[in-house]
Amino acid sequence: MHSRFGWGLSVSQWFIFLMANALALPIILGQAFGLDSGEIAGLMQRTLMLVGLSSLLQSALGHRYTIADGPAGSWAIVFVVMAYIGKEQGHDSAETLQLLAGGVLVAGAIMLVLGLARQVHRLLFLFTPLVTGCFMLLLVIQLAGVFVRGMVTDPRSGVISLPVALVGLLVFLGVLLCSFSRHSLLRTYAVMVGIVAGWIAFALFDLANTTLPEAASGLQWPALFAFGPPRLDSGMLIVAVLFSLLLFSNQVAAVSAISAVVSEKQPDLDRVINRSSSASGLSHFMAGSLSTIAVVPLPVTAGFVQLTGDSRRGPFMLACVLLALVALFPQAVGFLSLLPAPVANAALLATFIKLVALAFQMLTKQPLDNRASTIIGVSLLLGVGCMFLPPELYRHLPGLAQYLLGNGLLTGTLLALSMEKLWPTQR
């Protein structure tokens, strides 16, 4: 039965995984920038198309692994911070989004040029297992808060609801239990089973929104430069350069994580990272042109692959093509947006457990002596601490300081990277 239905179920599960990672952030960013429902729908359409095309590009020509691309959480924080900064400086949403598009394009140019010149591997000495492990652990901590909040929050009222929280918790536990099942079919498609069962439970208990949003019928191509031509200033230029380093660490983390869980490993890591950087550069160009948030290879995909045991490229690439095609039909996008956010968040949160284990494997590749434990402690304490700083505390500071204090992942990773290189190891 597995061989007969394997491809269809695998494509469906990858499709749901790609979509679930892409749906939430367009809504969050649309609300932060005060976009109307039509603009949010357009942003969601362009984001889904970008996720499908970028994931396909990476799997075919980039790193060539089954790693889903998704909206970058680190970029999302910059977008939200810029939304507040823009309002305080009297800029409208379109002007701020033009500036962000410029920053995304600059970061894309840096990654593309270094990738094509085959120079990215020369930066790999910066991303030791200690730095990569700190990045992965900070990423889990940062995203865990977002996913837990989404798992227990009623999307209709915006507050915690006991029935919603209960269904979300049951989906989370159900995915975990399915992943330990003796039946390979149930174990392989645990995430899809959890999402489908949760969606049905939401419908049965009348917890889900069943009203389709208004959308144009037929096929509709996504708009290019929907908010106007990109702009750039000195502050955004510095942020784009800094973020290129963070995006390189993200690629190393994603490739390292997936390499640890798949049987077919690529022998030349340098070539893999250079190809991945070139593909990410092209992906960022697409993001800037489509006026949406940039996407990156998601390290959490390794947890998904380890949970399901499905690392075949064929079903993954077909799911990417399907997502990009579906994004051309606004009515289909509207239907997909009805997927209850708590269900998607709960199912994806279950995959984070494997990512936590992979982060600790990275951190323990070398002995945890005084130097290593201090670097981990300082990076985690200050990085996580920045995640909990209220924006009101640093809104009066220059833009670059706001980006750093508002992004614990960037701050903690830069601290780990700096301390790893400036603190010499004892011979």
C-alpha positions in Angstrom: 0.0 0.0 0.0 2.9 2.3 0.7 4.3 1.9 -2.8 0.9 2.3 -4.4 -0.2 5.5 -2.5 3.3 6.7 -1.5 3.8 9.3 -4.2 0.4 10.8 -3.9 0.5 11.0 -0.1 4.1 12.3 -0.1 3.3 15.1 -2.5 0.3 16.0 -0.5 2.3 16.1 2.7 5.1 18.2 1.3 2.5 20.5 -0.2 0.9 21.0 3.2 4.3 21.5 4.8 5.3 24.1 2.3 2.0 25.9 2.5 1.8 25.8 6.3 5.2 27.5 6.6 4.2 30.2 4.2 0.7 31.2 5.2 1.2 33.0 8.5 3.8 35.7 7.9 2.0 37.4 5.0 -1.0 38.0 7.3 1.2 39.2 10.2 3.1 41.6 7.9 0.0 42.8 6.2 -1.5 43.8 9.6 1.8 45.4 10.7 1.8 47.6 7.6 -1.9 48.3 7.7 -2.6 46.7 4.3 -6.2 46.1 3.3 -7.6 42.6 2.7 -7.0 42.8 -1.1 -3.3 43.7 -0.6 -2.9 40.9 2.0 -4.4 38.4 -0.4 -2.0 39.6 -3.1 0.9 39.3 -0.7 -0.1 35.8 0.3 -0.4 34.8 -3.4 3.1 36.2 -4.2 4.6 34.5 -1.1 3.2 31.1 -2.0 4.5 31.4 -5.5 7.9 32.4 -4.2 8.1 29.5 -1.8 7.2 27.0 -4.5 9.7 28.4 -7.1 12.5 29.0 -4.6 12.2 25.5 -3.1 12.2 24.0 -6.6 15.2 26.1 -7.6 17.2 25.0 -4.6 16.3 21.3 -5.0 17.1 21.3 -8.7 20.1 23.5 -9.0 21.1 24.7 -5.5 21.9 22.5 -2.5 19.9 19.6 -4.2 18.4 18.4 -1.0 14.7 18.2 0.1 14.8 21.4 2.1 11.7 23.5 2.1 12.2 27.3 1.6 10.0 29.5 3.7 9.7 33.1 4.8 12.7 34.0 6.8 11.9 34.7 10.5 14.9 37.0 10.7 13.7 39.1 7.8 10.2 39.1 9.2 11.5 40.8 12.4 13.3 43.4 10.2 10.0 44.0 8.3 8.0 44.4 11.5 10.6 46.8 13.1 10.7 48.8 9.9 6.9 49.1 9.9 7.1 50.8 13.3 10.1 52.9 12.4 8.4 54.0 9.1 5.3 55.1 11.0 7.3 57.2 13.5 9.2 58.8 10.7 6.1 59.7 8.8 6.5 57.3 5.9 3.6 55.5 4.5 3.6 51.7 4.2 4.5 51.7 0.5 7.6 53.8 1.0 8.8 51.5 3.8 8.1 48.4 1.8 10.1 49.9 -1.2 13.1 50.4 1.2 12.8 46.8 2.4 12.6 45.5 -1.2 15.9 47.4 -1.8 17.5 45.7 1.2 16.4 42.3 0.0 17.8 42.9 -3.4 21.2 44.0 -2.0 21.4 40.8 0.1 20.5 38.8 -2.9 23.2 40.4 -5.0 25.8 39.6 -2.3 24.8 36.0 -2.1 24.5 35.6 -5.9 27.9 37.1 -6.6 29.8 35.2 -3.9 28.0 32.0 -5.0 28.8 32.4 -8.7 32.4 33.3 -7.8 32.6 30.1 -5.7 33.8 32.1 -2.7 31.1 31.3 -0.1 33.0 28.2 1.0 35.8 30.5 2.1 33.4 31.9 4.8 32.7 28.4 6.1 35.5 28.7 8.7 33.3 31.2 10.5 30.4 28.7 10.9 31.9 26.1 13.2 29.6 23.5 14.8 29.5 25.7 17.9 28.3 28.7 15.9 25.9 26.6 13.8 24.5 24.9 17.0 23.9 28.3 18.7 22.1 29.6 15.6 19.9 26.5 15.4 19.0 26.7 19.1 18.3 30.4 19.0 16.1 29.8 15.9 14.1 27.1 17.7 13.7 29.4 20.8 12.6 32.3 18.7 10.1 30.4 16.5 8.8 28.2 19.4 7.2 31.3 21.0 5.5 32.2 17.7 4.2 28.6 17.1 3.0 28.0 20.6 1.2 31.3 20.6 -0.4 30.4 17.2 -1.3 27.0 18.5 -3.5 28.2 21.4 -4.9 31.5 19.9 -8.4 31.6 18.4 -7.8 33.2 15.0 -11.3 34.7 15.1 -10.9 36.5 18.4 -7.2 36.9 18.8 -7.1 35.6 22.4 -6.4 32.2 23.9 -9.4 29.9 23.7 -9.6 26.6 25.7 -11.2 24.5 22.9 -8.7 25.8 20.3 -5.8 25.2 22.7 -7.1 21.7 23.4 -7.4 20.8 19.7 -3.9 22.3 19.1 -2.4 20.3 21.9 -4.1 17.1 20.6 -2.7 17.7 17.1 0.8 18.3 18.5 0.6 15.0 20.6 -1.0 13.2 17.7 1.8 14.0 15.3 4.3 12.8 17.9 2.5 9.6 18.6 2.1 8.9 14.9 5.8 9.4 14.4 6.5 6.6 16.9 3.9 4.2 15.3 4.9 0.7 14.3 3.1 1.2 11.0 5.4 2.8 8.5 2.6 4.5 6.5 1.3 6.3 9.6 4.8 7.2 10.7 5.8 8.6 7.3 2.7 10.8 6.9 2.3 11.9 10.6 2.3 15.6 9.8 -0.4 15.3 7.1 -2.5 13.1 9.4 -2.3 15.6 12.2 -3.2 18.5 10.0 -6.2 16.8 8.3 -7.5 15.5 11.6 -7.1 18.9 13.2 -8.9 20.6 10.4 -11.8 18.2 10.6 -12.0 18.7 14.4 -12.1 22.5 13.9 -15.0 22.1 11.4 -16.9 19.7 13.7 -16.7 22.0 16.7 -17.4 25.1 14.7 -14.0 26.7 15.5 -12.9 27.4 12.0 -13.7 30.2 9.7 -15.7 28.8 6.8 -16.3 32.0 4.8 -14.2 32.1 1.6 -12.5 35.5 1.2 -13.4 37.5 -1.9 -11.1 36.7 -4.7 -10.9 37.2 -8.5 -11.9 34.2 -10.5 -9.7 32.4 -13.0 -6.0 32.8 -13.5 -4.2 35.9 -12.2 -0.5 36.5 -12.6 1.2 38.1 -9.5 2.0 41.8 -9.7 5.6 42.9 -9.9 6.8 45.8 -7.7 3.3 46.0 -6.2 4.3 48.8 -3.8 6.5 50.7 -6.2 10.2 50.6 -7.3 12.8 49.5 -4.7 14.7 52.2 -2.7 17.8 52.1 -0.5 19.4 54.2 2.2 22.7 53.8 4.2 21.0 52.1 7.2 19.3 49.5 5.1 22.5 48.9 3.1 24.3 48.0 6.4 21.5 45.8 7.5 21.5 43.9 4.2 25.3 43.3 4.5 24.9 42.0 8.1 22.0 39.9 7.1 24.0 38.2 4.3 26.2 36.7 7.1 23.1 35.5 8.9 21.7 34.0 5.7 25.0 32.2 5.1 24.8 30.7 8.6 21.2 29.7 7.9 22.3 27.9 4.7 25.0 26.1 6.6 22.6 25.1 9.4 20.0 23.8 6.9 22.5 21.8 4.9 24.2 20.5 8.0 20.9 19.5 9.6 19.6 17.7 6.5 22.9 15.9 6.0 22.6 14.5 9.5 19.3 12.8 8.7 19.4 11.6 5.1 21.3 8.5 3.8 22.5 10.1 0.5 25.0 12.8 1.5 26.8 15.0 -1.0 30.5 14.7 -0.5 31.6 18.2 -1.5 30.1 20.6 1.1 31.9 23.6 -0.5 30.1 23.1 -3.8 26.8 22.6 -2.1 27.0 25.9 -0.2 28.2 27.8 -3.2 25.3 26.5 -5.3 22.8 27.1 -2.5 24.1 30.7 -2.1 23.6 31.4 -5.9 20.1 30.0 -5.7 19.3 32.0 -2.6 20.6 35.1 -4.4 18.1 34.5 -7.3 15.4 33.8 -4.8 16.0 37.1 -3.1 15.8 38.8 -6.5 12.4 37.2 -7.0 11.3 38.3 -3.5 12.3 41.9 -4.2 10.5 41.8 -7.6 7.4 40.3 -6.1 7.4 42.8 -3.2 7.3 40.1 -0.6 9.4 38.8 2.3 12.5 36.9 1.3 12.6 33.1 1.8 15.4 30.9 3.0 16.1 27.1 3.4 14.4 26.1 6.6 16.6 24.0 9.0 13.3 22.8 10.6 12.8 20.7 7.4 15.4 18.3 8.8 13.1 17.6 11.7 10.3 17.0 9.3 12.3 14.6 7.2 13.5 12.7 10.3 10.0 12.6 11.7 8.5 11.2 8.4 11.5 9.3 7.0 10.7 10.7 3.5 13.6 12.4 1.8 12.7 11.6 -1.9 13.3 14.6 -4.2 10.7 13.6 -6.7 7.6 14.1 -4.6 9.1 17.2 -3.0 9.8 18.9 -6.4 6.3 18.0 -7.6 4.8 19.6 -4.5 6.8 22.8 -5.2 5.5 22.9 -8.8 2.0 22.4 -7.5 2.2 25.2 -4.9 3.5 27.6 -7.6 0.7 26.7 -9.9 -2.0 26.9 -7.2 -0.7 30.4 -6.4 -1.9 31.5 -9.9 -5.5 31.0 -8.9 -6.7 33.5 -6.2 -9.8 31.4 -5.4 -7.5 28.4 -4.6 -5.3 30.6 -2.4 -8.4 31.8 -0.6 -9.4 28.3 0.1 -6.0 27.3 1.4 -6.0 30.4 3.7 -8.9 28.7 5.6 -6.5 26.1 7.0 -6.8 26.8 10.8 -3.6 28.5 12.0 -3.6 26.6 15.3 -3.6 23.3 13.5 -0.7 24.2 11.2 1.3 25.7 14.1 0.7 22.6 16.3 1.8 20.2 13.5 4.9 22.2 12.6 5.8 22.6 16.3 6.1 18.8 16.6 8.9 18.8 14.0 10.9 21.2 16.1 11.8 18.5 18.6 14.1 16.8 16.1 15.7 20.2 15.3 16.4 20.7 19.1 18.2 17.3 19.1 20.2 18.3 16.0 21.2 21.6 17.6 22.6 19.8 20.7 24.4 17.3 18.5 26.1 20.3 16.8 27.0 21.9 20.2 28.5 18.7 21.6 30.7 17.8 18.6 33.5 19.3 20.7 34.0 19.0 24.5 32.0 21.6 26.4 34.9 23.1 28.2 34.9 26.5 29.9 35.4 28.4 26.6 32.7 26.6 24.7 30.2 26.7 27.5 30.8 30.4 28.0 30.3 31.2 24.3 27.0 29.2 24.3 25.9 30.9 27.5 26.6 34.4 26.5 25.1 34.0 23.0 21.9 32.4 24.4 21.5 34.7 27.3 21.9 37.9 25.3 20.2 36.6 22.2 17.2 35.3 24.0 17.2 38.4 26.2 16.9 40.6 23.1 13.9 38.6 22.0 12.0 39.7 25.1 12.9 43.4 24.9 9.8 45.5 24.3 10.2 47.8 21.3 9.4 50.9 23.3 12.8 50.6 25.0 14.9 51.2 21.9 12.7 53.1 19.4 14.7 56.3 20.1 17.9 54.6 19.0 19.4 54.7 15.5 17.9 52.2 13.0 20.8 49.8 13.0 20.6 49.5 16.8 16.9 48.8 16.6 17.5 46.0 14.1 20.1 44.4 16.4 18.1 44.8 19.6 14.9 43.7 17.9 16.4 40.5 16.4 17.8 38.2 19.1 18.7 35.6 16.4 21.0 38.0 14.6 22.5 39.4 17.9 23.1 35.9 19.4 24.6 34.5 16.2 26.9 37.5 15.7 28.1 37.2 19.4 28.8 33.4 19.0 30.6 34.1 15.7 32.7 36.9 17.2 33.6 35.1 20.4 34.5 31.9 18.5 37.0 33.7 16.4 38.4 36.3 19.0 38.8 33.8 21.9 41.7 31.5 21.0 41.5 27.8 21.8 44.0 26.3 24.2 46.4 24.0 22.6 
